[in-house]
Amino acid sequence: MAKSVQPEKSLWRTLWASIVEDRDLVFFGLSFLTWLVAYLSNPENVAVGVVGGGSFLVGILFYFQKHRALARQLTGIKHIPVVCVVGKTDSEAQRTFDLAKESICSVTGFRSFDVMEKFFRIKLSLGHSERPLPPERAAWEEFIRRVQERIDCLAETLYGTKVYHVFIQGPSSLALGLGAVFGCKHPLIAYQWSAGVYKPVLDLREDPRGKIRGSMSGDYRYIEVAPNAFEGLTTDTAVVLEMAGHSPLGTVQSYIRDTLKSNWKIVAVGNTFGGTLEEDDWAPVVQELNSILVRLHSTPEVQRIHLFHSMPVALAFGLGMALGTVTPVIVYNWEARESTYYPVLELNKLESRL
């Protein structure tokens, strides 16, 4: 079923709606009537007339300018925080939500979150699970479904252009799934927590598909694979992404050999940037990683890709966007308490509502 599209409203219609719903206008009007009655009862008092009348004219000007500025933000681009927090208390999750709005304001200048909520009668909220997600796949899918449901409700209500700002405080496996349901359909910015602040590292407000799914030209700059990486591929092929300070390759090899009792081909993908990336480097890394997985998916011998990873959440979200919900990728999450992996998501079985 096609989604209904909210018609764009003009600046003047939004300005008028903003003014008539402002309670301050009632107080302002009553104050004006009080002054007018006082002046008319003693019209010879020129000082009262001039000072009072001038003050009200200045007040009207500032009042109009305030609502005009708000109307411009309401009719302009809507900046929507998409905040997902897992394994943190309510107060910690709310703190993350507040930091997210501060970061959006710093990046875009947009600060009218409360006004937007009041004007459109919506509630910006976050996806939150106080406990870590259990290893059962259904729990991960349900969390992603709830996040999509909240975003979908906002999209139905807010007219005009929307930019999503993604903040994930949780496992990178979850970020992969969230990115997959987002796909490359919407302009967005993904943020990464670094040095005590959230930094915008994936700015995909323009041409998200081209930036992370565009065709590769030349050799890899940010990743490296062995020369024989694509030889001897198996029906079930494992991919290990080593995009952080530690490599999971050894534990993945043990898990496949000892727990799964399998002899899958393992394609290890290392990085050349030593775990540190500048803002402009994140999208090219996603593009290069996606090219590896696309190549494997297009190889007839490979039917399923088993994805193991060590990577920042923003990078994982971007890779999920590039992969979408078409490629048969099974995402594994490391459970530290049990020292083992669990398959928690199948990207091609996720339903995208966005």
RASUL-V134154 format. One record per pair of residues at least 24 apart in sequence whose ideal C-beta (glycine too) atoms are under 8 Angstrom apart, sorted by sequence separation. I is the first residue (numbers start at 0). GAP is how many residues later the second one is. D is the distance in whole Angstrom. If there is no record, write none. Layout:
I,GAP,D
I,GAP,D
//
This chain:
31,24,6
161,24,7
162,24,5
163,24,4
164,24,5
165,24,5
166,24,5
168,24,7
183,24,5
303,24,5
304,24,5
305,24,5
306,24,5
307,24,5
322,24,6
324,24,8
78,25,5
124,25,6
161,25,8
162,25,6
163,25,8
165,25,7
183,25,4
266,25,7
302,25,7
303,25,8
304,25,7
306,25,7
324,25,5
160,26,8
162,26,7
164,26,7
235,26,7
237,26,5
239,26,6
241,26,7
242,26,8
292,26,8
303,26,6
305,26,7
324,26,8
236,27,6
237,27,7
238,27,8
239,27,7
241,27,6
319,27,7
324,27,5
183,28,7
235,28,5
236,28,5
237,28,5
238,28,5
239,28,5
240,28,5
241,28,5
242,28,5
323,28,8
78,29,6
96,29,5
183,29,6
233,29,7
236,29,8
237,29,7
239,29,7
241,29,6
266,29,7
285,29,7
289,29,6
95,30,7
123,30,7
143,30,8
233,30,5
236,30,6
238,30,7
244,30,5
284,30,6
288,30,5
292,30,6
296,30,5
27,31,7
76,31,8
78,31,4
121,31,8
142,31,7
146,31,7
166,31,6
233,31,4
243,31,6
296,31,7
80,32,8
121,32,6
232,32,5
242,32,8
281,32,7
285,32,4
289,32,4
76,33,7
92,33,6
139,33,8
143,33,5
147,33,6
231,33,6
281,33,6
285,33,5
288,33,8
289,33,7
293,33,8
307,33,7
139,34,7
143,34,6
292,34,7
27,35,7
92,35,5
121,35,5
282,35,7
285,35,8
286,35,7
120,36,8
121,36,7
140,36,8
281,36,7
285,36,6
292,36,7
72,37,6
92,37,8
119,37,5
132,37,8
139,37,6
143,37,6
229,37,7
305,37,8
24,38,8
73,38,7
77,38,7
89,38,7
119,38,6
132,38,7
228,38,5
23,39,8
72,39,5
131,39,8
228,39,7
87,40,8
89,40,7
73,41,7
84,41,6
88,41,6
132,41,7
69,42,6
72,42,7
73,42,7
83,42,7
84,42,7
85,42,8
86,42,7
87,42,7
115,42,8
162,42,6
224,42,7
225,42,7
242,42,7
263,42,7
72,43,8
80,43,6
82,43,4
83,43,4
84,43,5
85,43,5
86,43,7
224,43,7
79,44,7
82,44,7
83,44,8
84,44,8
86,44,7
224,44,6
21,45,7
69,45,6
73,45,6
80,45,8
81,45,8
86,45,4
223,45,7
224,45,7
85,46,6
222,46,5
223,46,5
242,46,8
85,47,6
222,47,7
223,47,7
18,48,5
222,48,6
223,48,6
240,48,7
17,49,5
221,49,6
222,49,7
221,50,6
220,51,7
221,51,6
14,52,6
17,52,6
219,52,8
14,53,6
17,53,5
238,53,7
238,54,7
107,55,8
221,55,8
14,56,4
17,56,7
251,56,5
13,57,4
85,57,8
238,57,7
106,58,8
11,59,8
83,59,8
221,59,7
236,59,6
10,60,6
13,60,5
247,60,6
10,61,7
13,61,5
103,61,5
247,61,7
102,62,7
221,62,6
222,62,7
247,62,5
83,63,6
220,63,7
221,63,5
232,63,7
246,63,7
10,64,5
102,64,8
245,64,6
9,65,7
81,65,7
99,65,7
222,65,5
229,65,7
236,65,5
8,66,6
221,66,6
222,66,6
229,66,8
232,66,6
234,66,7
238,66,6
240,66,7
242,66,7
243,66,4
7,67,7
99,67,4
220,67,7
224,67,7
233,67,7
234,67,7
235,67,7
236,67,7
237,67,8
238,67,7
240,67,7
242,67,6
243,67,6
98,68,8
219,68,5
232,68,5
233,68,7
234,68,5
235,68,5
236,68,6
237,68,4
238,68,5
239,68,5
240,68,4
241,68,6
242,68,4
243,68,7
81,69,6
222,69,7
229,69,7
232,69,5
234,69,7
236,69,7
237,69,8
238,69,7
239,69,7
240,69,7
242,69,7
235,70,6
237,70,6
240,70,6
79,71,7
95,71,7
211,71,6
215,71,7
210,72,5
215,72,7
242,72,6
95,73,5
213,73,6
79,74,6
211,74,4
212,74,7
210,75,8
211,75,5
215,75,5
92,76,8
200,76,7
202,76,8
210,76,7
212,77,6
79,78,7
200,78,5
211,78,6
199,79,7
203,79,7
77,80,5
198,80,7
201,80,5
202,80,8
87,81,6
200,81,5
201,81,6
258,81,7
77,82,6
79,82,6
81,82,5
106,82,7
258,82,8
76,83,7
77,83,7
78,83,8
79,83,7
81,83,6
83,83,7
85,83,7
86,83,7
250,83,7
75,84,7
76,84,5
77,84,5
78,84,5
79,84,5
80,84,5
81,84,5
82,84,5
83,84,5
84,84,5
85,84,3
201,84,7
74,85,7
75,85,8
76,85,7
77,85,7
79,85,7
81,85,7
83,85,7
84,85,7
85,85,7
254,85,6
76,86,6
78,86,6
80,86,7
82,86,8
83,86,6
247,86,7
254,86,5
85,88,6
102,88,6
251,89,7
83,90,7
250,90,8
99,91,7
106,93,5
83,94,7
102,94,7
102,95,4
102,96,8
17,97,8
20,97,8
102,97,7
20,98,7
98,98,8
99,98,7
98,99,6
17,101,6
16,102,7
13,105,8
81,106,8
211,106,6
211,107,8
211,109,6
212,109,5
211,110,5
201,112,6
200,113,5
201,113,8
207,113,7
200,114,8
203,114,8
201,115,7
201,116,5
203,117,8
191,120,5
191,121,7
191,122,4
190,123,6
191,123,8
189,124,4
189,127,5
189,128,6
175,131,7
175,133,8
181,135,8
172,136,7
171,137,6
178,137,7
183,137,6
171,138,8
174,138,4
178,138,4
181,138,7
182,138,6
183,138,7
171,139,5
174,139,7
177,139,6
178,139,6
181,139,6
171,140,7
175,140,5
178,140,7
179,140,4
183,140,7
171,141,5
174,141,4
175,141,7
178,141,2
179,141,7
182,141,5
170,142,8
174,142,4
177,142,6
178,142,4
182,142,7
169,143,7
171,143,8
172,143,7
175,143,6
176,143,6
178,143,8
179,143,6
168,144,8
171,144,4
175,144,4
178,144,8
179,144,6
180,144,7
167,145,4
174,145,6
179,145,5
167,146,7
175,147,8
165,148,8
167,149,6
5,150,7
8,150,6
5,151,7
7,151,5
8,151,8
165,151,6
2,152,7
3,152,7
5,152,7
6,152,6
7,152,5
2,153,7
5,153,4
4,154,8
5,154,8
176,154,7
175,155,5
172,158,5
172,159,7
172,160,4
170,162,6
179,167,5
176,168,5
185,168,7
175,169,7
180,169,6
182,169,6
184,169,7
176,170,7
179,170,6
180,170,7
181,170,8
172,171,5
175,171,7
180,171,4
182,171,7
172,172,7
179,172,7
180,172,7
181,172,6
176,173,6
180,173,6
134,198,7
154,199,8
134,200,6
151,201,5
151,202,7
150,203,6
139,204,5
140,204,7
147,204,8
148,204,7
139,205,5
147,205,5
136,206,7
143,206,7
144,206,7
147,206,6
134,207,4
136,207,6
136,208,7
144,208,8
134,209,6
136,209,7
140,209,7
132,211,7
//
